[in-house]
Amino acid sequence: MPPNGDVPFTHANVSLARAELGYEPATDLAAGLRKFVKWYVGYYGVRSGPEKENHQHST
C-alpha cells in the first residue's frame, strides 16, 4: 500500500478534452520530459559528476 496521499497508478488521459473540446497537446512526451528535466535541474540545483553537492531547495 502506498503512503498516505500517494496513488499506486496514475496517468494523464486527454481523450475527453479531445472529444469535447478538440484539444490536442502541443508538446509531445519526449519534448515535455526534456523541458521538465531542464526545469527540475534549474529549480533544485541538481548537478552531476564529482562536483555534485547535496542541495535542497526549500519551498
N, C-alpha and C positions, 0 to 999 in steps of 0.2 A: 504494500500500500504506500503511495507517495505521501510525503509530509503534508501537513495541513496547507491548503491553498494551491497545491500542485495538482495537475490533472495527469493521468497516465498517458494520454494521447490527445493531440490536437492538430488540426491543420486548417489552413485557410481554404474556403470554398466560395468562389465568387459567382457560382452558377445562377443564383437567384438575382444578383445585381446585373449579371449579363442578360438574363431573360427579361427582367422587368425594366431595366434602365438602359440596356445596350452598352453596359460598362465593359471595357476591355483594359486590362492592366497595361500601363505604359512602360513598365520596367520588367524585363524577363528575370528569371531566377538567378542566373549567373551574374548579371549586372547588379541585381539587388544585393546579392551576397558580397560582391566586391565593395559596394557602397557602404554596407553595414560594417564590414571589417575595417574599412578606412575610418569610419566614424568611431568605432569602438576603440581602435588603437589611439586615435587622437584624443578621445574623451578620457580614457583610462590611463593614457601614457604608457601603453604596453610597449616593451622593447624586446628584441630578440638578440641572441648572441651572448658573448661573455660579459657585456656591459649591462645585462639585464638586472633590474632592481625590483625589489618588492615595492610597488607603488599602489596605494589605494586611493581612489577618488571618493571624497565624501559627498553625499547627496543630501 
